[in-house]
């Protein structure tokens, strides 16, 4: 029987990832009610950071072998430039691995340069892994089709060296493009949506949708203030924030949240939780902070949005907790559609705020009379090549969907970004929704 010490390092990393994942499940199942919020918060974040790093270790070994070990037998391996290259690759991998720990130690009113550098390296790491894998697969397919009877020669060596060089060049180009794209202000996307049974007096009601701002290591007060200015310029009747506002505790990042106090939509500003609010394990404090800024959390509840023209004209605006609360066994929280829609009948239009598109799907299965659901979560994939995974894992990916005759779902691609300050194949968005009766 092979001992743990005899296993290759990739296998050891896989075993370590399995152990950390098992400990996460154990913590969620048996320790959730026994630990206080602060301890649980730190334990969960530490476990997630360790799990991500153990998984990344396998990729990092592949990156090192492809970009460094491959060239150690060449004449250039003894040069000073190659030494600098080895240091650069090591620093790149170290920064990428350290990104997950910035949530524990480096969150403030404005992002630290180290956090921005670390998450940029993480984004580049994901792109590099993809191209190394893709080019390696193409190389293997070529060898299979061409036949492997030929002796390895200079041509094969050149192709082996070309693969990492090409992967690195593509990664650098796409990283720069992604950084430039994400540094731009969110685009304002205006969408008209017909809402069945919306009172005529409320025709052309303007709702501004925000989602996935992710205040934390790489998004701070300056960017949030820019978003608020853009929202105010649109003069919405209602502003809604559908989750993932922050990745940090309310007390730590409170100064960065202050611009939200300037939102002054006449019919109110409303908020529902996303999965990242539950990762902070600080939802109650977030609710209190948002209320101090006159933002109303919809914690499995609803409000009547009454027309300024007539008190008899109204629709039901409801919000549900994110489904991750159930997974984390977060006490007092979890998606409860019946509670959220209590008092909302099909005689009036129903608009639901639900962070994840899968929650939107479940809601429609239970209450097909919901007229409009506003979601986020997917980020439009945020960066290539994660777009494909986000598309496959969500029943609604991004943009407007019609479900049946009288129901629409709109999924925001996110107003900022999570961690990695890059966008490839997606664009940050503030959505201006015009409701048509």
VMD Tcl script that draws the C-alpha trace (Angstrom):
set ca {
  {0.00 0.00 0.00}
  {1.39 3.40 -0.99}
  {1.98 5.71 1.96}
  {1.04 9.40 1.92}
  {4.73 10.35 1.72}
  {5.15 8.34 -1.48}
  {2.30 10.10 -3.26}
  {3.21 12.71 -5.91}
  {2.76 16.27 -4.74}
  {-0.33 16.78 -6.93}
  {-2.01 13.83 -5.22}
  {-1.03 15.23 -1.81}
  {-2.61 18.55 -2.75}
  {-5.79 16.76 -3.85}
  {-5.93 14.87 -0.54}
  {-5.39 18.12 1.38}
  {-8.19 19.80 -0.60}
  {-10.47 16.89 0.26}
  {-9.63 17.16 3.96}
  {-10.32 20.91 4.01}
  {-13.59 20.42 2.11}
  {-14.66 17.72 4.58}
  {-13.84 20.04 7.47}
  {-16.01 22.75 5.86}
  {-18.96 20.36 5.61}
  {-18.37 19.20 9.18}
  {-18.32 22.78 10.42}
  {-21.55 23.62 8.59}
  {-23.34 20.49 9.85}
  {-22.21 20.10 13.45}
  {-20.51 23.30 14.61}
  {-22.82 25.96 13.13}
  {-24.98 26.21 16.26}
  {-22.12 25.73 18.73}
  {-19.80 28.51 17.57}
  {-20.38 32.22 18.01}
  {-20.68 34.37 14.87}
  {-17.17 35.78 15.04}
  {-15.49 32.39 15.41}
  {-17.66 30.89 12.70}
  {-16.89 33.81 10.38}
  {-13.13 33.40 10.74}
  {-13.29 29.62 10.50}
  {-15.37 29.70 7.32}
  {-13.14 32.25 5.61}
  {-9.98 30.42 6.63}
  {-11.37 27.12 5.37}
  {-12.40 28.67 2.05}
  {-8.96 30.27 1.61}
  {-7.20 26.99 2.42}
  {-9.49 25.01 0.12}
  {-8.88 27.40 -2.79}
  {-5.13 27.31 -2.21}
  {-4.89 23.53 -2.05}
  {-6.76 23.30 -5.35}
  {-4.57 26.02 -6.86}
  {-1.42 24.20 -5.78}
  {-1.98 21.56 -8.46}
  {-2.30 24.27 -11.12}
  {0.70 26.17 -9.78}
  {2.89 23.09 -10.09}
  {1.82 22.77 -13.71}
  {2.54 26.46 -14.34}
  {6.02 26.16 -12.80}
  {6.89 23.06 -14.82}
  {5.58 24.60 -18.03}
  {7.19 28.02 -17.68}
  {10.36 27.23 -15.73}
  {11.29 23.53 -15.56}
  {10.79 23.14 -19.32}
  {13.70 25.53 -19.96}
  {16.14 24.32 -17.28}
  {18.04 22.12 -19.74}
  {18.50 24.87 -22.28}
  {21.61 27.04 -22.52}
  {19.57 30.03 -21.32}
  {18.96 28.39 -17.93}
  {22.25 29.69 -16.54}
  {21.65 33.28 -17.64}
  {20.78 36.16 -15.30}
  {17.56 36.82 -17.24}
  {16.37 33.28 -16.56}
  {16.98 33.80 -12.83}
  {14.85 36.93 -12.98}
  {12.19 34.97 -14.85}
  {12.11 32.28 -12.15}
  {11.73 34.94 -9.46}
  {8.94 36.62 -11.46}
  {7.03 33.35 -11.88}
  {7.44 32.52 -8.19}
  {6.21 35.99 -7.14}
  {3.30 35.74 -9.57}
  {2.18 32.42 -8.07}
  {2.72 33.62 -4.50}
  {0.57 36.71 -5.10}
  {-2.18 34.66 -6.73}
  {-2.25 32.29 -3.75}
  {-2.26 35.14 -1.23}
  {-5.35 36.81 -2.78}
  {-7.83 34.76 -0.77}
  {-6.20 35.76 2.51}
  {-6.63 39.49 1.87}
  {-10.27 39.11 2.97}
  {-8.94 38.25 6.42}
  {-6.35 40.97 6.80}
  {-6.51 43.69 4.12}
  {-9.97 45.26 3.91}
  {-10.37 49.00 4.40}
  {-12.14 52.10 3.08}
  {-10.06 51.95 -0.10}
  {-8.26 48.93 -1.61}
  {-4.64 48.25 -0.71}
  {-2.22 48.03 -3.63}
  {-1.19 44.56 -2.46}
  {-4.79 43.32 -2.70}
  {-5.19 44.74 -6.21}
  {-1.91 43.12 -7.29}
  {-2.81 39.79 -5.69}
  {-6.25 39.58 -7.31}
  {-4.86 40.71 -10.66}
  {-2.40 37.83 -10.48}
  {-5.28 35.49 -9.59}
  {-7.15 36.56 -12.72}
  {-4.03 36.13 -14.86}
  {-3.45 32.74 -13.19}
  {-6.91 31.52 -14.27}
  {-6.32 32.67 -17.85}
  {-2.81 31.15 -17.95}
  {-4.02 27.79 -16.65}
  {-6.70 27.74 -19.34}
  {-4.27 28.44 -22.18}
  {-1.66 25.97 -20.91}
  {-4.33 23.29 -20.72}
  {-5.85 24.19 -24.10}
  {-2.53 24.39 -25.95}
  {-1.39 21.18 -24.24}
  {-4.57 19.44 -25.42}
  {-4.03 20.71 -28.96}
  {-0.44 19.43 -28.84}
  {-1.56 16.00 -27.66}
  {-4.24 15.86 -30.36}
  {-1.63 16.79 -32.99}
  {0.71 14.03 -31.80}
  {-2.13 11.51 -31.88}
  {-3.25 12.48 -35.38}
  {0.28 12.77 -36.77}
  {1.33 9.46 -35.27}
  {3.94 8.96 -32.60}
  {6.29 6.79 -34.60}
  {8.56 9.66 -35.52}
  {11.56 10.31 -33.31}
  {11.54 13.38 -31.13}
  {13.60 16.07 -32.76}
  {14.28 19.77 -32.73}
  {10.81 20.48 -34.07}
  {9.19 18.79 -31.08}
  {11.43 20.69 -28.67}
  {10.56 23.96 -30.36}
  {6.84 23.18 -30.09}
  {7.28 22.33 -26.39}
  {8.97 25.67 -25.78}
  {6.46 27.55 -27.94}
  {3.47 26.42 -25.86}
  {4.32 28.25 -22.59}
  {5.61 31.32 -24.45}
  {2.37 31.62 -26.41}
  {0.27 31.00 -23.27}
  {2.13 33.71 -21.34}
  {1.80 36.24 -24.17}
  {-1.94 35.59 -24.54}
  {-2.36 35.88 -20.76}
  {-0.54 39.22 -20.62}
  {-2.61 40.67 -23.47}
  {-5.94 39.51 -22.04}
  {-5.01 40.63 -18.52}
  {-4.31 44.16 -19.74}
  {-7.57 44.22 -21.73}
  {-9.49 42.89 -18.72}
  {-8.00 45.48 -16.36}
  {-8.81 48.33 -18.76}
  {-12.37 47.06 -19.25}
  {-13.04 46.77 -15.51}
  {-11.54 50.20 -14.80}
  {-14.26 51.87 -16.88}
  {-17.45 53.13 -15.19}
  {-20.37 50.69 -15.43}
  {-22.41 51.04 -18.57}
  {-26.00 52.19 -18.11}
  {-28.32 49.70 -19.80}
  {-31.92 50.84 -20.25}
  {-34.49 48.04 -20.53}
  {-38.25 48.29 -20.99}
  {-40.19 45.42 -19.40}
  {-43.96 44.93 -19.65}
  {-45.40 44.01 -16.25}
  {-48.76 42.26 -16.29}
  {-51.37 43.96 -14.08}
  {-49.15 46.96 -13.39}
  {-51.54 49.91 -12.85}
  {-51.74 52.35 -15.74}
  {-50.90 55.15 -13.31}
  {-47.52 53.46 -12.74}
  {-46.64 53.14 -16.42}
  {-43.03 54.21 -17.08}
  {-42.03 53.69 -13.45}
  {-38.23 53.66 -13.32}
  {-36.36 51.04 -11.29}
  {-32.57 51.13 -11.07}
  {-31.04 47.71 -10.46}
  {-27.66 47.28 -8.74}
  {-26.01 43.96 -8.00}
  {-22.69 42.41 -7.01}
  {-20.80 45.52 -5.98}
  {-18.54 43.46 -3.70}
  {-17.11 46.10 -1.40}
  {-13.95 44.53 -0.05}
  {-10.30 43.99 -0.98}
  {-10.51 45.55 -4.46}
  {-13.64 47.76 -4.40}
  {-13.82 50.72 -2.03}
  {-15.52 54.01 -1.30}
  {-14.38 55.82 -4.46}
  {-16.02 53.30 -6.78}
  {-19.19 53.15 -4.70}
  {-19.44 56.96 -4.71}
  {-19.15 56.87 -8.53}
  {-21.99 54.32 -8.71}
  {-24.20 56.42 -6.44}
  {-23.60 59.53 -8.58}
  {-24.58 57.61 -11.70}
  {-27.73 56.26 -10.04}
  {-28.81 59.72 -8.85}
  {-28.32 61.11 -12.35}
  {-30.89 58.56 -13.60}
  {-33.48 59.85 -11.10}
  {-35.09 56.47 -10.40}
  {-38.43 56.03 -8.65}
  {-37.05 52.93 -6.91}
  {-33.51 51.62 -6.40}
  {-32.93 47.92 -5.66}
  {-29.70 46.15 -4.66}
  {-29.97 42.41 -5.26}
  {-27.19 41.04 -3.11}
  {-23.42 40.73 -2.80}
  {-23.00 44.32 -1.72}
  {-19.98 43.44 0.40}
  {-17.40 40.79 1.22}
  {-16.48 42.22 4.62}
  {-17.95 42.85 8.05}
  {-20.09 45.97 8.41}
  {-17.93 47.49 11.15}
  {-14.67 47.11 9.20}
  {-15.89 48.59 5.94}
  {-18.48 51.07 7.23}
  {-16.66 54.20 5.92}
  {-16.75 52.77 2.39}
  {-20.53 52.29 2.57}
  {-21.36 55.89 3.44}
  {-22.11 57.01 -0.17}
  {-25.21 54.78 -0.08}
  {-26.74 57.34 2.27}
  {-27.04 59.71 -0.70}
  {-29.52 57.48 -2.53}
  {-32.86 59.24 -2.42}
  {-35.31 57.39 -4.64}
  {-38.81 58.72 -3.82}
  {-40.42 55.27 -3.57}
  {-37.55 53.79 -1.61}
  {-34.29 51.85 -1.83}
  {-34.43 48.11 -1.12}
  {-31.90 45.34 -0.52}
  {-31.83 41.55 -0.47}
  {-28.94 39.35 0.59}
  {-26.57 37.53 -1.72}
  {-24.40 34.53 -0.92}
  {-21.44 36.74 -0.01}
  {-23.40 38.50 2.73}
  {-23.66 35.11 4.44}
  {-19.96 34.45 3.95}
  {-19.35 37.53 6.09}
  {-21.53 35.99 8.85}
  {-22.51 39.55 9.72}
  {-25.93 39.93 8.13}
  {-27.71 41.43 11.16}
  {-25.14 44.22 11.43}
  {-25.41 44.84 7.69}
  {-29.18 45.17 7.99}
  {-28.82 47.73 10.77}
  {-26.18 49.68 8.82}
  {-28.32 49.78 5.68}
  {-31.37 50.91 7.66}
  {-29.30 53.80 9.01}
  {-28.86 54.89 5.37}
  {-32.63 54.59 4.77}
  {-32.22 51.39 2.75}
  {-34.81 48.75 3.60}
  {-33.71 45.10 3.64}
  {-36.40 42.70 2.41}
  {-35.77 39.71 4.68}
  {-38.32 37.28 3.23}
  {-40.86 40.08 3.21}
  {-42.63 42.49 0.91}
  {-43.78 46.08 0.67}
  {-46.55 47.76 -1.30}
  {-45.17 50.22 -3.83}
  {-47.95 52.79 -4.06}
  {-48.35 55.13 -7.01}
  {-47.71 58.80 -6.18}
  {-50.75 59.58 -8.33}
  {-53.25 57.29 -6.63}
  {-53.11 55.37 -3.33}
  {-55.36 52.67 -4.79}
  {-52.76 51.81 -7.42}
  {-49.90 49.64 -6.19}
  {-47.82 46.55 -6.81}
  {-46.08 44.10 -4.51}
  {-42.28 44.28 -4.22}
  {-40.92 41.21 -2.41}
  {-37.46 39.96 -1.53}
  {-36.10 36.58 -0.44}
  {-32.94 35.64 1.45}
  {-30.21 34.07 -0.64}
  {-30.32 30.28 -0.89}
  {-26.76 30.05 0.48}
  {-28.19 30.81 3.93}
  {-29.79 27.36 3.87}
  {-26.53 25.70 2.86}
  {-24.62 27.49 5.62}
  {-27.43 26.87 8.14}
  {-27.44 30.55 8.95}
  {-29.80 30.92 11.89}
  {-33.02 32.80 11.15}
  {-32.27 33.08 7.43}
  {-33.00 31.12 4.27}
  {-35.17 31.46 1.20}
  {-38.82 31.44 2.31}
  {-41.00 32.38 -0.65}
  {-44.31 31.83 1.14}
  {-43.32 34.27 3.87}
  {-41.91 36.74 1.35}
  {-45.13 36.78 -0.72}
  {-47.55 36.75 2.18}
  {-50.31 39.18 1.22}
  {-49.20 39.34 -2.44}
  {-52.00 38.00 -4.63}
  {-52.24 37.58 -8.37}
  {-54.74 40.46 -8.41}
  {-51.78 42.84 -8.30}
  {-48.44 42.79 -10.09}
  {-45.66 41.00 -8.20}
  {-41.97 41.91 -8.52}
  {-39.49 39.67 -6.70}
  {-35.86 40.35 -5.77}
  {-33.80 37.14 -5.59}
  {-30.02 37.18 -5.82}
  {-29.38 33.90 -7.62}
  {-31.03 32.88 -10.92}
  {-31.56 29.37 -9.55}
  {-33.67 30.96 -6.79}
  {-35.66 32.74 -9.52}
  {-36.30 29.39 -11.19}
  {-37.47 27.81 -7.92}
  {-39.69 30.79 -7.18}
  {-41.45 30.51 -10.53}
  {-42.00 26.80 -10.04}
  {-43.80 27.56 -6.77}
  {-45.49 30.83 -7.77}
  {-45.85 31.14 -11.56}
  {-47.96 34.27 -11.02}
  {-44.82 36.33 -10.24}
  {-44.55 38.92 -13.00}
  {-40.92 40.05 -12.77}
  {-37.84 38.70 -10.98}
  {-34.63 40.73 -10.66}
  {-31.42 38.79 -10.02}
  {-27.65 39.03 -10.26}
  {-24.94 36.62 -9.08}
  {-23.55 35.44 -12.44}
  {-21.41 38.54 -13.21}
  {-21.91 37.56 -16.84}
  {-19.02 35.20 -16.13}
  {-16.83 38.24 -15.30}
  {-13.69 36.92 -16.97}
  {-12.85 34.47 -19.71}
  {-12.84 31.44 -19.40}
  {-15.23 31.46 -16.39}
  {-18.06 32.69 -18.64}
  {-18.79 29.18 -19.90}
  {-19.08 27.76 -16.38}
  {-21.40 30.56 -15.24}
  {-23.56 30.01 -18.32}
  {-23.89 26.27 -17.72}
  {-24.52 26.50 -13.97}
  {-27.34 29.05 -14.07}
  {-30.83 28.66 -15.59}
  {-30.72 32.36 -16.52}
  {-27.30 33.76 -17.37}
  {-27.49 37.48 -18.10}
  {-30.02 39.92 -19.53}
  {-33.78 39.65 -20.05}
  {-35.70 36.36 -20.27}
  {-39.39 35.75 -20.83}
  {-40.87 32.79 -18.99}
  {-44.39 31.94 -20.07}
  {-46.77 34.66 -21.22}
  {-46.68 37.14 -18.35}
  {-43.36 36.62 -16.54}
  {-39.92 38.11 -17.09}
  {-36.56 37.52 -15.41}
  {-33.74 40.03 -15.62}
  {-30.23 39.02 -14.54}
  {-27.72 41.81 -13.97}
  {-24.10 41.13 -15.01}
  {-23.04 42.97 -11.85}
  {-22.30 46.59 -11.07}
  {-18.64 45.98 -10.16}
  {-16.71 42.72 -9.85}
  {-15.73 40.12 -7.29}
  {-12.10 40.34 -6.20}
  {-10.37 40.15 -9.57}
  {-10.36 43.72 -10.99}
  {-10.86 42.43 -14.51}
  {-13.68 41.82 -16.97}
  {-13.36 39.77 -20.15}
  {-16.41 38.92 -22.22}
  {-18.64 40.89 -19.83}
  {-19.24 44.48 -18.81}
  {-20.22 46.00 -15.46}
  {-23.71 47.46 -15.57}
  {-26.18 49.73 -13.86}
  {-29.60 48.68 -15.16}
  {-32.33 51.24 -15.73}
  {-35.60 49.29 -15.92}
  {-38.68 51.04 -17.27}
  {-41.84 49.20 -16.18}
  {-44.62 49.22 -18.77}
  {-48.22 48.56 -17.81}
}
mol new
graphics top color blue
foreach p $ca { graphics top sphere $p radius 0.5 }
foreach p [lrange $ca 0 end-1] q [lrange $ca 1 end] { graphics top cylinder $p $q radius 0.2 }
display resetview
